[in-house]
Amino acid sequence: LYYFVKLLLVIYNKCMSVLSEKHKKVLKYLVDTFDNAGILFQATSGLAANVYGSSRSLYDIDIDVYKKDIPKAQELFRKHVVSDFVHEQNESFDLYEFTLKIDGVTVDVSQAEESYAIGKDGTKILVMNDIKNASKHTFEGIAFRVLDKGQLVRYKTHVARSTDLSDVKEITALASKVHIYIDGNNLYRGAKELGFTIDYKKFRGWLRQKYNPTSVYLYHRSCS
């Protein structure tokens, strides 16, 4: 048990942040800019999957805004635009978007309305992007709206690329009830041997983010 707790600490220490510092910086910039302009947006695709439990490394940032806010969003990020607003159609999606490049990070800004996911058989399903009622999550210390989990799983299952199915597998695995029991003595010893002090608030947040537990129990054994 002690070595398992120590392994958990190693994973925690390495995976405390699932976003690179560059991605976090760009995400914070996007959130602040949209919020200051009064524009509603939501995270979708890989970032949304990360919020709901996927451990896949994030490549680009995908977000949705309402159609009426597209012109204002283009103006706000004019110096970062690398691809103008177009009707994009490929084997997986049929949507409208423009693309930004901020500090080397690609950001796809899509129109919330008229967004379709395309299955392997060519069938289309409408992705219901209700940004106004999207839940707000705090992820990596940044608060922002995220596409509804059910909608995310629905369209990723329909598109069925390997990355999408991997995301769905991790997200749905976390949907079942998870109870975590931690031996406080082993936790303390493991942290001491690894040379760092545990911030219990952050550790609890990481457990919630990583495993979405129903409950977490930290117990200490008394020594006689």
N, CA, C and O of each residue as an XYZ file, in Angstrom:
896
protein
N       0.827     -1.201      0.000
C       0.000      0.000      0.000
C       0.866      1.259      0.000
O       0.568      2.223     -0.704
N       1.935      1.244      0.789
C       2.828      2.398      0.871
C       3.390      2.746     -0.499
O       3.426      3.913     -0.889
N       3.830      1.720     -1.226
C       4.433      1.984     -2.530
C       3.397      2.457     -3.548
O       3.719      3.213     -4.464
N       2.151      2.007     -3.382
C       1.079      2.501     -4.256
C       0.846      3.987     -4.011
O       0.706      4.764     -4.955
N       0.804      4.379     -2.730
C       0.608      5.796     -2.399
C       1.775      6.624     -2.926
O       1.582      7.731     -3.429
N       2.975      6.089     -2.810
C       4.151      6.794     -3.319
C       4.062      6.965     -4.838
O       4.413      8.017     -5.372
N       3.589      5.920     -5.526
C       3.405      6.003     -6.975
C       2.365      7.059     -7.315
O       2.538      7.821     -8.266
N       1.282      7.107     -6.538
C       0.244      8.106     -6.746
C       0.829      9.502     -6.624
O       0.468     10.400     -7.385
N       1.742      9.690     -5.655
C       2.375     10.987     -5.464
C       3.264     11.354     -6.641
O       3.315     12.514     -7.052
N       3.961     10.371     -7.178
C       4.807     10.624     -8.351
C       3.938     11.089     -9.514
O       4.265     12.059    -10.199
N       2.819     10.381     -9.731
C       1.902     10.756    -10.814
C       1.350     12.152    -10.567
O       1.273     12.968    -11.486
N       0.965     12.423     -9.326
C       0.424     13.739     -8.961
C       1.432     14.830     -9.235
O       1.091     15.875     -9.789
N       2.683     14.591     -8.846
C       3.721     15.603     -9.004
C       3.999     15.890    -10.475
O       4.297     17.025    -10.848
N       3.899     14.842    -11.321
C       4.185     15.011    -12.743
C       2.988     15.525    -13.518
O       3.140     16.255    -14.497
N       1.777     15.139    -13.073
C       0.578     15.418    -13.863
C      -0.337     16.463    -13.246
O      -1.495     16.598    -13.642
N       0.194     17.210    -12.263
C      -0.629     18.220    -11.615
C      -1.229     19.143    -12.660
O      -2.368     19.589    -12.524
N      -0.461     19.430    -13.701
C      -0.956     20.269    -14.780
C      -1.048     19.455    -16.058
O      -0.044     18.917    -16.525
N      -2.251     19.359    -16.635
C      -2.405     18.632    -17.893
C      -2.258     19.566    -19.078
O      -2.258     19.121    -20.226
N      -2.132     20.860    -18.808
C      -1.890     21.836    -19.867
C      -0.469     22.358    -19.739
O       0.046     22.517    -18.632
N       0.159     22.622    -20.870
C       1.481     23.236    -20.839
C       1.332     24.666    -20.336
O       0.236     25.226    -20.364
N       2.413     25.247    -19.884
C       2.366     26.640    -19.420
C       1.924     27.566    -20.550
O       1.221     28.549    -20.320
N       2.341     27.242    -21.767
C       1.956     28.065    -22.915
C       0.448     27.993    -23.163
O      -0.193     29.010    -23.427
N      -0.112     26.784    -23.077
C      -1.551     26.626    -23.270
C      -2.339     27.350    -22.174
O      -3.368     27.970    -22.442
N      -1.839     27.263    -20.933
C      -2.521     27.951    -19.836
C      -2.492     29.465    -20.030
O      -3.482     30.154    -19.783
N      -1.360     29.963    -20.470
C      -1.223     31.402    -20.700
C      -2.182     31.870    -21.793
O      -2.831     32.907    -21.655
N      -2.265     31.100    -22.877
C      -3.159     31.463    -23.981
C      -4.617     31.348    -23.555
O      -5.427     32.214    -23.886
N      -4.959     30.290    -22.825
C      -6.333     30.114    -22.353
C      -6.743     31.268    -21.450
O      -7.852     31.790    -21.570
N      -5.856     31.668    -20.548
C      -6.150     32.786    -19.642
C      -6.353     34.070    -20.451
O      -7.239     34.866    -20.139
N      -5.548     34.271    -21.471
C      -5.676     35.443    -22.339
C      -7.025     35.443    -23.054
O      -7.684     36.480    -23.144
N      -7.434     34.287    -23.560
C      -8.726     34.169    -24.239
C      -9.877     34.473    -23.279
O     -10.780     35.245    -23.601
N      -9.833     33.859    -22.105
C     -10.895     34.051    -21.113
C     -11.008     35.518    -20.719
O     -12.105     36.076    -20.700
N      -9.877     36.144    -20.404
C      -9.892     37.548    -19.988
C     -10.400     38.459    -21.095
O     -11.177     39.379    -20.840
N      -9.962     38.204    -22.326
C     -10.360     39.056    -23.451
C     -11.847     38.920    -23.742
O     -12.534     39.926    -23.923
N     -12.354     37.691    -23.790
C     -13.781     37.483    -24.038
C     -14.632     38.046    -22.896
O     -15.649     38.698    -23.135
N     -14.211     37.790    -21.660
C     -14.982     38.274    -20.516
C     -15.037     39.799    -20.491
O     -16.097     40.374    -20.243
N     -13.916     40.452    -20.743
C     -13.873     41.916    -20.743
C     -14.729     42.509    -21.846
O     -15.242     43.620    -21.712
N     -14.886     41.764    -22.946
C     -15.695     42.232    -24.072
C     -17.161     41.825    -23.937
O     -17.998     42.217    -24.750
N     -17.464     41.040    -22.910
C     -18.842     40.600    -22.709
C     -19.315     39.576    -23.716
O     -20.507     39.495    -24.013
N     -18.375     38.781    -24.251
C     -18.717     37.751    -25.235
C     -18.725     36.380    -24.560
O     -17.743     35.981    -23.934
N     -19.833     35.671    -24.692
C     -19.927     34.321    -24.146
C     -19.205     33.341    -25.069
O     -19.307     33.439    -26.292
N     -18.482     32.405    -24.478
C     -17.853     31.347    -25.270
C     -17.805     30.086    -24.430
O     -17.978     30.131    -23.212
N     -17.569     28.961    -25.088
C     -17.404     27.696    -24.372
C     -16.266     26.905    -24.993
O     -16.010     27.004    -26.193
N     -15.589     26.124    -24.174
C     -14.536     25.229    -24.659
C     -15.186     23.968    -25.207
O     -16.182     23.487    -24.665
N     -14.622     23.437    -26.278
C     -15.125     22.199    -26.874
C     -13.947     21.259    -27.142
O     -12.816     21.527    -26.737
N     -14.229     20.178    -27.816
C     -13.228     19.231    -28.311
C     -12.230     18.797    -27.228
O     -12.631     18.408    -26.131
N     -10.926     18.865    -27.545
C      -9.900     18.329    -26.653
C      -9.858     18.985    -25.292
O      -9.702     18.303    -24.280
N      -9.997     20.318    -25.251
C      -9.960     21.024    -23.970
C     -11.151     20.616    -23.101
O     -10.996     20.377    -21.903
N     -12.333     20.536    -23.706
C     -13.519     20.089    -22.962
C     -13.308     18.668    -22.440
O     -13.676     18.358    -21.307
N     -12.715     17.808    -23.271
C     -12.448     16.433    -22.857
C     -11.486     16.410    -21.671
O     -11.672     15.625    -20.741
N     -10.465     17.257    -21.694
C      -9.533     17.350    -20.565
C     -10.258     17.739    -19.283
O      -9.997     17.177    -18.220
N     -11.163     18.699    -19.388
C     -11.924     19.146    -18.219
C     -12.726     17.988    -17.627
O     -12.844     17.868    -16.407
N     -13.277     17.136    -18.496
C     -14.128     16.031    -18.038
C     -13.361     14.746    -17.736
O     -13.966     13.721    -17.421
N     -12.022     14.797    -17.833
C     -11.256     13.645    -17.378
C     -10.296     12.998    -18.347
O      -9.582     12.071    -17.964
N     -10.248     13.453    -19.602
C      -9.304     12.877    -20.557
C      -7.879     13.310    -20.205
O      -7.646     14.464    -19.846
N      -6.943     12.391    -20.310
C      -5.542     12.695    -20.013
C      -4.731     12.963    -21.270
O      -3.513     13.126    -21.211
N      -5.411     13.009    -22.404
C      -4.722     13.233    -23.683
C      -4.109     14.625    -23.722
O      -4.746     15.597    -23.314
N      -2.884     14.726    -24.208
C      -2.208     16.016    -24.310
C      -2.963     16.938    -25.258
O      -3.406     16.518    -26.327
N      -3.104     18.187    -24.858
C      -3.841     19.153    -25.668
C      -2.949     19.711    -26.763
O      -1.815     20.117    -26.508
N      -3.467     19.728    -27.980
C      -2.729     20.314    -29.105
C      -3.212     21.734    -29.360
O      -2.481     22.693    -29.113
N      -4.446     21.874    -29.855
C      -4.986     23.206    -30.085
C      -6.163     23.447    -29.141
O      -6.634     22.531    -28.466
N      -6.624     24.683    -29.109
C      -7.760     25.065    -28.271
C      -8.950     25.338    -29.171
O      -8.869     26.163    -30.082
N     -10.058     24.645    -28.919
C     -11.277     24.821    -29.716
C     -12.345     25.470    -28.855
O     -12.635     25.010    -27.751
N     -12.933     26.554    -29.379
C     -13.986     27.237    -28.637
C     -15.127     27.614    -29.576
O     -14.946     27.729    -30.788
N     -16.302     27.801    -28.990
C     -17.487     28.238    -29.732
C     -17.931     29.607    -29.233
O     -17.843     29.899    -28.041
N     -18.409     30.444    -30.149
C     -19.084     31.686    -29.791
C     -20.355     31.775    -30.630
O     -20.474     31.112    -31.660
N     -21.291     32.585    -30.190
C     -22.520     32.735    -30.966
C     -22.244     33.473    -32.278
O     -21.316     34.276    -32.377
N     -23.070     33.181    -33.273
C     -22.930     33.778    -34.609
C     -22.879     35.300    -34.545
O     -22.092     35.923    -35.258
N     -23.705     35.900    -33.703
C     -23.774     37.357    -33.612
C     -22.479     37.963    -33.082
O     -22.220     39.148    -33.292
N     -21.658     37.155    -32.390
C     -20.415     37.663    -31.802
C     -19.176     37.410    -32.658
O     -18.081     37.847    -32.306
N     -19.341     36.710    -33.772
C     -18.195     36.393    -34.630
C     -17.456     37.654    -35.089
O     -16.236     37.714    -34.937
N     -18.147     38.676    -35.650
C     -17.430     39.884    -36.112
C     -16.646     40.568    -34.985
O     -15.516     41.012    -35.193
N     -17.238     40.650    -33.816
C     -16.571     41.296    -32.681
C     -15.363     40.480    -32.243
O     -14.321     41.043    -31.909
N     -15.498     39.157    -32.242
C     -14.388     38.287    -31.856
C     -13.241     38.406    -32.851
O     -12.075     38.422    -32.456
N     -13.564     38.489    -34.137
C     -12.527     38.665    -35.158
C     -11.760     39.967    -34.954
O     -10.540     40.014    -35.114
N     -12.485     41.014    -34.601
C     -11.848     42.307    -34.384
C     -10.970     42.281    -33.132
O      -9.875     42.844    -33.128
N     -11.446     41.633    -32.078
C     -10.682     41.553    -30.832
C      -9.324     40.883    -31.027
O      -8.320     41.300    -30.450
N      -9.317     39.835    -31.853
C      -8.097     39.047    -32.044
C      -7.497     39.240    -33.440
O      -6.813     38.356    -33.954
N      -7.753     40.380    -34.037
C      -7.350     40.637    -35.420
C      -5.869     40.342    -35.674
O      -5.522     39.765    -36.705
N      -5.002     40.732    -34.749
C      -3.551     40.544    -34.967
C      -3.139     39.075    -34.899
O      -2.025     38.724    -35.285
N      -4.040     38.213    -34.405
C      -3.705     36.788    -34.273
C      -4.361     35.914    -35.348
O      -4.094     34.714    -35.413
N      -5.210     36.500    -36.185
C      -5.954     35.713    -37.180
C      -5.013     35.185    -38.264
O      -4.277     35.952    -38.885
N      -5.044     33.873    -38.484
C      -4.237     33.259    -39.546
C      -5.116     32.648    -40.631
O      -4.637     32.329    -41.719
N      -6.415     32.484    -40.328
C      -7.358     31.957    -41.310
C      -8.693     32.645    -41.094
O      -9.245     32.606    -39.995
N      -9.217     33.279    -42.148
C     -10.455     34.031    -42.034
C     -11.665     33.120    -41.811
O     -11.585     31.903    -41.977
N     -12.765     33.729    -41.438
C     -14.006     33.010    -41.169
C     -14.513     32.343    -42.446
O     -14.798     33.013    -43.438
N     -14.623     31.015    -42.407
C     -15.035     30.255    -43.585
C     -15.967     29.116    -43.184
O     -16.057     28.736    -42.016
N     -16.648     28.591    -44.183
C     -17.454     27.387    -43.995
C     -16.519     26.199    -44.181
O     -16.092     25.908    -45.299
N     -16.203     25.519    -43.091
C     -15.245     24.416    -43.107
C     -15.983     23.085    -43.162
O     -16.836     22.804    -42.320
N     -15.653     22.273    -44.152
C     -16.227     20.943    -44.286
C     -15.115     19.922    -44.479
O     -14.289     20.058    -45.381
N     -15.094     18.902    -43.634
C     -14.138     17.811    -43.802
C     -14.846     16.504    -43.458
O     -16.070     16.486    -43.327
N     -14.108     15.426    -43.311
C     -14.752     14.123    -43.093
C     -15.380     13.991    -41.708
O     -16.160     13.070    -41.464
N     -15.041     14.919    -40.792
C     -15.544     14.803    -39.424
C     -16.504     15.915    -39.005
O     -17.344     15.710    -38.128
N     -16.383     17.099    -39.631
C     -17.203     18.229    -39.198
C     -17.665     19.094    -40.369
O     -17.024     19.167    -41.417
N     -18.795     19.739    -40.143
C     -19.345     20.724    -41.073
C     -19.720     21.931    -40.210
O     -20.723     21.908    -39.496
N     -18.898     22.988    -40.286
C     -19.091     24.123    -39.394
C     -18.483     25.394    -39.973
O     -17.888     25.374    -41.051
N     -18.636     26.490    -39.253
C     -18.080     27.782    -39.649
C     -17.065     28.212    -38.595
O     -17.349     28.167    -37.398
N     -15.872     28.632    -39.046
C     -14.838     28.968    -38.074
C     -13.771     29.893    -38.652
O     -13.634     30.036    -39.867
N     -13.021     30.514    -37.745
C     -11.782     31.194    -38.133
C     -10.710     30.741    -37.148
O     -11.021     30.250    -36.063
N      -9.451     30.909    -37.532
C      -8.348     30.355    -36.752
C      -7.372     31.433    -36.308
O      -7.046     32.353    -37.059
N      -6.913     31.295    -35.058
C      -5.923     32.198    -34.490
C      -4.637     31.431    -34.206
O      -4.649     30.210    -34.048
N      -3.555     32.147    -34.144
C      -2.294     31.574    -33.677
C      -1.754     32.547    -32.631
O      -1.367     33.671    -32.951
N      -1.735     32.092    -31.367
C      -1.320     32.939    -30.254
C      -0.155     32.272    -29.533
O      -0.308     31.200    -28.949
N       1.004     32.910    -29.579
C       2.212     32.356    -28.948
C       2.465     30.914    -29.379
O       2.891     30.084    -28.576
N       2.202     30.628    -30.635
C       2.452     29.295    -31.175
C       1.333     28.301    -30.949
O       1.414     27.168    -31.423
N       0.285     28.700    -30.234
C      -0.852     27.809    -29.977
C      -1.980     28.117    -30.961
O      -2.390     29.269    -31.104
N      -2.481     27.075    -31.640
C      -3.584     27.243    -32.577
C      -4.905     27.286    -31.816
O      -5.161     26.454    -30.945
N      -5.738     28.266    -32.154
C      -7.054     28.410    -31.527
C      -8.108     28.468    -32.623
O      -8.108     29.390    -33.440
N      -9.001     27.494    -32.645
C     -10.099     27.476    -33.617
C     -11.346     28.046    -32.961
O     -11.836     27.518    -31.963
N     -11.853     29.135    -33.538
C     -13.051     29.790    -33.009
C     -14.207     29.473    -33.945
O     -14.235     29.936    -35.085
N     -15.151     28.690    -33.467
C     -16.257     28.223    -34.304
C     -17.568     28.912    -33.944
O     -17.782     29.337    -32.809
N     -18.432     29.008    -34.942
C     -19.791     29.505    -34.730
C     -20.595     28.419    -34.034
O     -20.601     27.268    -34.470
N     -21.268     28.781    -32.960
C     -22.021     27.788    -32.189
C     -23.174     27.180    -32.983
O     -23.438     25.981    -32.899
N     -23.852     28.021    -33.749
C     -24.989     27.539    -34.523
C     -24.535     26.807    -35.791
O     -23.433     27.034    -36.292
N     -25.383     25.945    -36.289
C     -25.142     25.224    -37.549
C     -23.818     24.463    -37.537
O     -23.047     24.507    -38.495
N     -23.578     23.772    -36.442
C     -22.360     22.976    -36.289
C     -22.735     21.496    -36.293
O     -23.535     21.047    -35.472
N     -22.150     20.746    -37.224
C     -22.512     19.335    -37.382
C     -21.290     18.431    -37.231
O     -20.191     18.764    -37.675
N     -21.507     17.284    -36.597
C     -20.495     16.226    -36.519
C     -20.864     15.165    -37.542
O     -22.038     14.835    -37.710
N     -19.851     14.628    -38.228
C     -20.089     13.671    -39.308
C     -19.515     12.302    -38.931
O     -18.349     12.187    -38.552
N     -20.343     11.279    -39.041
C     -19.916      9.926    -38.705
C     -19.157      9.254    -39.834
O     -19.055      9.792    -40.937
N     -18.628      8.077    -39.549
C     -17.877      7.317    -40.553
C     -18.730      6.973    -41.776
O     -18.215      6.812    -42.883
N     -20.052      6.863    -41.553
C     -20.954      6.529    -42.659
C     -21.488      7.766    -43.384
O     -22.336      7.663    -44.270
N     -20.976      8.937    -42.992
C     -21.386     10.168    -43.661
C     -22.598     10.861    -43.064
O     -22.977     11.942    -43.516
N     -23.213     10.256    -42.054
C     -24.388     10.877    -41.441
C     -23.979     12.056    -40.557
O     -22.929     12.044    -39.914
N     -24.837     13.067    -40.549
C     -24.565     14.273    -39.769
C     -25.497     14.357    -38.560
O     -26.670     13.990    -38.632
N     -24.949     14.844    -37.460
C     -25.788     15.160    -36.308
C     -25.478     16.600    -35.881
O     -24.326     17.032    -35.914
N     -26.508     17.322    -35.486
C     -26.342     18.694    -35.036
C     -25.792     18.689    -33.610
O     -26.325     18.017    -32.727
N     -24.712     19.453    -33.400
C     -24.159     19.605    -32.057
C     -24.891     20.760    -31.383
O     -24.841     21.894    -31.860
N     -25.573     20.471    -30.272
C     -26.374     21.477    -29.585
C     -25.479     22.326    -28.679
O     -25.149     21.932    -27.560
N     -25.095     23.494    -29.188
C     -24.179     24.366    -28.461
C     -24.945     25.475    -27.738
O     -25.120     26.572    -28.270
N     -25.389     25.179    -26.546
C     -26.148     26.131    -25.740
C     -25.183     26.837    -24.785
O     -25.125     26.508    -23.601
N     -24.428     27.805    -25.302
C     -23.362     28.437    -24.517
C     -23.903     29.122    -23.270
O     -23.306     29.031    -22.197
N     -25.015     29.796    -23.408
C     -25.569     30.568    -22.297
C     -25.838     29.691    -21.080
O     -25.685     30.136    -19.942
N     -26.236     28.447    -21.319
C     -26.548     27.535    -20.219
C     -25.450     26.509    -19.958
O     -25.641     25.573    -19.182
N     -24.293     26.688    -20.612
C     -23.172     25.768    -20.401
C     -22.633     25.937    -18.979
O     -22.587     27.049    -18.453
N     -22.231     24.840    -18.373
C     -21.687     24.887    -17.013
C     -20.311     25.536    -17.017
O     -19.516     25.357    -17.941
N     -20.053     26.295    -15.953
C     -18.748     26.925    -15.812
C     -17.877     26.041    -14.930
O     -18.295     25.624    -13.850
N     -16.672     25.761    -15.392
C     -15.746     24.917    -14.652
C     -14.470     25.695    -14.366
O     -14.066     26.554    -15.149
N     -13.842     25.388    -13.240
C     -12.524     25.938    -12.950
C     -11.514     24.835    -13.216
O     -11.506     23.801    -12.548
N     -10.671     25.073    -14.194
C      -9.719     24.050    -14.650
C      -8.339     24.688    -14.730
O      -8.157     25.713    -15.387
N      -7.367     24.075    -14.055
C      -6.019     24.635    -13.990
C      -6.047     26.068    -13.466
O      -5.245     26.909    -13.873
N      -6.992     26.332    -12.551
C      -7.088     27.653    -11.941
C      -7.789     28.699    -12.783
O      -7.813     29.873    -12.413
N      -8.366     28.293    -13.923
C      -9.025     29.229    -14.844
C     -10.492     28.835    -14.973
O     -10.802     27.669    -15.216
N     -11.395     29.799    -14.811
C     -12.837     29.524    -14.881
C     -13.390     29.877    -16.255
O     -13.190     30.989    -16.744
N     -14.091     28.920    -16.880
C     -14.680     29.161    -18.193
C     -15.791     28.152    -18.448
O     -15.867     27.116    -17.788
N     -16.654     28.468    -19.416
C     -17.756     27.572    -19.766
C     -17.253     26.427    -20.640
O     -16.314     26.579    -21.422
N     -17.907     25.276    -20.484
C     -17.499     24.076    -21.212
C     -18.733     23.421    -21.834
O     -19.795     23.358    -21.215
N     -18.578     22.937    -23.063
C     -19.657     22.210    -23.730
C     -20.197     21.114    -22.829
O     -19.434     20.414    -22.164
N     -21.515     20.968    -22.807
C     -22.164     19.940    -22.006
C     -21.518     18.576    -22.229
O     -21.260     18.181    -23.366
N     -21.260     17.865    -21.144
C     -20.579     16.564    -21.236
C     -21.330     15.582    -22.137
O     -20.722     14.861    -22.928
N     -22.660     15.562    -22.006
C     -23.456     14.650    -22.830
C     -23.320     14.943    -24.309
O     -23.223     14.024    -25.122
N     -23.312     16.228    -24.664
C     -23.141     16.617    -26.062
C     -21.748     16.264    -26.568
O     -21.582     15.824    -27.706
N     -20.753     16.461    -25.714
C     -19.371     16.142    -26.093
C     -19.225     14.651    -26.387
O     -18.676     14.264    -27.418
N     -19.720     13.822    -25.473
C     -19.640     12.366    -25.651
C     -20.436     11.945    -26.886
O     -20.001     11.084    -27.651
N     -21.595     12.554    -27.072
C     -22.463     12.213    -28.215
C     -21.750     12.459    -29.541
O     -21.728     11.583    -30.405
N     -21.165     13.650    -29.707
C     -20.563     13.923    -31.015
C     -19.237     13.197    -31.201
O     -18.893     12.823    -32.322
N     -18.485     12.993    -30.118
C     -17.222     12.265    -30.248
C     -17.477     10.793    -30.575
O     -16.727     10.180    -31.335
N     -18.523     10.239    -30.004
C     -18.894      8.856    -30.312
C     -19.324      8.740    -31.769
O     -19.017      7.748    -32.430
N     -20.032      9.751    -32.273
C     -20.509      9.730    -33.649
C     -19.352      9.874    -34.647
O     -19.292      9.157    -35.646
N     -18.432     10.813    -34.364
C     -17.290     11.026    -35.261
C     -16.365      9.812    -35.240
O     -15.876      9.368    -36.279
N     -16.137      9.290    -34.048
C     -15.439      8.002    -33.836
C     -14.016      7.923    -34.381
O     -13.585      6.863    -34.834
N     -13.283      9.037    -34.339
C     -11.846      8.941    -34.611
C     -11.191      8.286    -33.395
O     -11.795      8.239    -32.324
N      -9.984      7.789    -33.543
C      -9.343      7.084    -32.429
C      -9.184      7.992    -31.209
O      -9.386      7.555    -30.077
N      -8.821      9.263    -31.442
C      -8.663     10.192    -30.332
C     -10.001     10.463    -29.646
O     -10.064     10.584    -28.423
N     -11.061     10.555    -30.434
C     -12.390     10.793    -29.865
C     -12.835      9.622    -28.998
O     -13.345      9.816    -27.895
N     -12.640      8.410    -29.501
C     -13.051      7.231    -28.750
C     -12.225      7.065    -27.477
O     -12.731      6.600    -26.456
N     -10.948      7.451    -27.545
C     -10.098      7.414    -26.356
C     -10.617      8.392    -25.311
O     -10.672      8.072    -24.123
N     -11.003      9.597    -25.762
C     -11.567     10.600    -24.849
C     -12.847     10.075    -24.198
O     -13.028     10.177    -22.984
N     -13.730      9.512    -25.025
C     -15.014      9.014    -24.529
C     -14.794      7.912    -23.492
O     -15.484      7.866    -22.473
N     -13.844      7.038    -23.751
C     -13.562      5.933    -22.822
C     -13.153      6.465    -21.458
O     -13.623      5.974    -20.432
N     -12.275      7.472    -21.443
C     -11.815      8.025    -20.164
C     -12.919      8.809    -19.465
O     -13.094      8.708    -18.251
N     -13.661      9.593    -20.246
C     -14.730     10.416    -19.660
C     -15.818      9.545    -19.036
O     -16.256      9.798    -17.914
N     -16.250      8.523    -19.766
C     -17.331      7.665    -19.262
C     -16.860      6.781    -18.111
O     -17.653      6.412    -17.245
N     -15.582      6.444    -18.100
C     -15.056      5.631    -16.993
C     -15.145      6.401    -15.686
O     -15.330      5.813    -14.620
N     -15.013      7.718    -15.774
C     -15.077      8.549    -14.579
C     -16.504      8.851    -14.152
O     -16.734      9.435    -13.094
N     -17.474      8.443    -14.995
C     -18.877      8.734    -14.681
C     -19.404      7.841    -13.565
O     -20.349      8.203    -12.864
N     -18.786      6.665    -13.402
C     -19.226      5.771    -12.334
C     -18.715      6.285    -10.991
O     -17.778      7.081    -10.941
N     -19.328      5.829     -9.916
C     -18.954      6.322     -8.593
C     -17.557      5.852     -8.215
O     -17.224      4.675     -8.355
N     -16.746      6.790     -7.735
C     -15.379      6.484     -7.324
C     -15.188      6.976     -5.890
O     -15.446      8.140     -5.585
N     -14.733      6.076     -5.011
C     -14.427      6.447     -3.633
C     -12.927      6.237     -3.429
O     -12.404      5.164     -3.730
N     -12.246      7.239     -2.929
C     -10.798      7.163     -2.738
C     -10.483      7.148     -1.244
O     -10.956      7.996     -0.488
N      -9.676      6.171     -0.833
C      -9.239      6.057      0.558
C      -7.711      6.210      0.581
O      -7.003      5.479     -0.112
N      -7.219      7.139      1.359
C      -5.781      7.415      1.390
C      -5.255      7.290      2.816
O      -5.797      7.887      3.746
N      -4.199      6.512      2.973
C      -3.520      6.381      4.264
C      -2.643      7.616      4.455
O      -1.645      7.791      3.757
N      -3.022      8.471      5.406
C      -2.303      9.713      5.630
C      -0.850      9.521      6.014
O      -0.001     10.335      5.650
N      -0.547      8.440      6.757
C       0.836      8.180      7.150
C       1.709      7.876      5.934
O       2.818      8.393      5.801
N       1.182      7.026      5.050
C       1.933      6.696      3.840
C       2.060      7.913      2.920
O       3.081      8.103      2.259
N       1.012      8.725      2.889
C       1.047      9.933      2.071
C       2.154     10.861      2.550
O       2.922     11.394      1.750
N       2.227     11.046      3.851
C       3.253     11.917      4.436
C       4.657     11.363      4.189
O       5.556     12.101      3.786
N       4.843     10.058      4.432
C       6.158      9.438      4.235
C       6.590      9.509      2.775
O       7.743      9.812      2.468
N       5.637      9.223      1.874
C       5.967      9.266      0.450
C       6.385     10.645      0.007
O       7.355     10.793     -0.736
N       5.659     11.667      0.456
C       5.991     13.046      0.085
C       7.356     13.440      0.626
O       8.145     14.093     -0.058
N       7.624     13.034      1.864
C       8.904     13.362      2.488
C      10.064     12.726      1.732
O      11.089     13.373      1.518
N       9.913     11.465      1.325
C      10.975     10.783      0.583
C      11.187     11.389     -0.802
O      12.305     11.417     -1.319
N      10.082     11.880     -1.400
C      10.188     12.490     -2.727
C      10.650     13.940     -2.660
O      10.936     14.554     -3.688
N      10.722     14.481     -1.458
C      11.298     15.806     -1.274
C      10.376     16.978     -1.528
O      10.839     18.050     -1.916
N       9.068     16.798     -1.317
C       8.184     17.955     -1.463
C       7.090     17.927     -0.404
O       6.778     16.886      0.175
N       6.524     19.098     -0.174
C       5.448     19.249      0.807
C       4.112     19.247      0.081
O       3.960     19.896     -0.954
N       3.157     18.526      0.619
C       1.841     18.416     -0.020
C       0.979     19.626      0.294
O       0.806     19.997      1.455
N       0.447     20.227     -0.738
C      -0.598     21.240     -0.587
C      -1.916     20.468     -0.685
O      -2.343     20.110     -1.782
N      -2.556     20.212      0.446
C      -3.722     19.324      0.475
C      -4.890     19.870     -0.341
O      -5.662     19.101     -0.915
N      -5.019     21.183     -0.392
C      -6.092     21.781     -1.183
C      -5.885     21.484     -2.665
O      -6.822     21.116     -3.373
N      -4.623     21.650     -3.130
C      -4.319     21.369     -4.533
C      -4.395     19.873     -4.817
O      -4.839     19.456     -5.887
N      -3.957     19.068     -3.847
C      -3.994     17.620     -4.022
C      -5.436     17.140     -4.170
O      -5.738     16.293     -5.011
N      -6.327     17.697     -3.335
C      -7.740     17.343     -3.431
C      -8.307     17.774     -4.783
O      -9.080     17.044     -5.403
N      -7.910     18.981     -5.236
C      -8.369     19.466     -6.538
C      -7.891     18.584     -7.672
O      -8.623     18.335     -8.630
N      -6.645     18.106     -7.558
C      -6.097     17.229     -8.604
C      -6.838     15.898     -8.629
O      -7.144     15.375     -9.701
N      -7.129     15.347     -7.448
C      -7.882     14.088     -7.388
C      -9.268     14.264     -8.012
O      -9.745     13.391     -8.736
N      -9.905     15.395     -7.727
C     -11.229     15.661     -8.290
C     -11.151     15.781     -9.804
O     -11.996     15.251    -10.525
N     -10.122     16.487    -10.280
C      -9.951     16.698    -11.717
C      -9.616     15.402    -12.437
O     -10.113     15.144    -13.533
N      -8.771     14.591    -11.815
C      -8.281     13.375    -12.458
C      -9.273     12.219    -12.375
O      -9.458     11.496    -13.353
N      -9.919     12.033    -11.211
C     -10.749     10.856    -10.990
C     -12.228     11.164    -10.727
O     -13.057     10.254    -10.701
N     -12.557     12.448    -10.533
C     -13.941     12.862    -10.264
C     -14.596     11.959     -9.212
O     -15.648     11.374     -9.470
N     -13.980     11.843     -8.031
C     -14.502     10.906     -7.029
C     -15.798     11.377     -6.380
O     -16.050     12.577     -6.263
N     -16.601     10.427     -5.966
C     -17.787     10.748     -5.188
C     -17.377     11.219     -3.797
O     -17.995     12.117     -3.224
N     -16.324     10.598     -3.263
C     -15.818     10.987     -1.947
C     -14.344     10.629     -1.833
O     -13.858      9.713     -2.497
N     -13.636     11.372     -0.974
C     -12.224     11.114     -0.697
C     -12.059     11.014      0.820
O     -12.474     11.909      1.556
N     -11.455      9.927      1.277
C     -11.248      9.730      2.710
C      -9.747      9.687      3.000
O      -9.026      8.858      2.446
N      -9.289     10.571      3.859
C      -7.899     10.595      4.303
C      -7.888     10.157      5.765
O      -8.454     10.837      6.621
N      -7.250      9.033      6.051
C      -7.252      8.536      7.424
C      -5.837      8.357      7.930
O      -4.899      8.169      7.155
N      -5.702      8.418      9.230
C      -4.402      8.235      9.873
C      -4.491      7.065     10.853
O      -5.413      6.979     11.664
N      -3.527      6.188     10.759
C      -3.490      5.059     11.685
C      -2.724      5.479     12.949
O      -1.650      6.075     12.864
N      -3.267      5.174     14.071
C      -2.577      5.493     15.324
C      -1.548      4.407     15.622
O      -1.805      3.220     15.423
N      -0.411      4.819     16.089
C       0.662      3.866     16.397
C       0.677      3.601     17.898
O       0.674      4.541     18.693
N       0.693      2.354     18.285
C       0.680      2.008     19.720
C       2.048      1.518     20.136
O       2.253      1.176     21.301
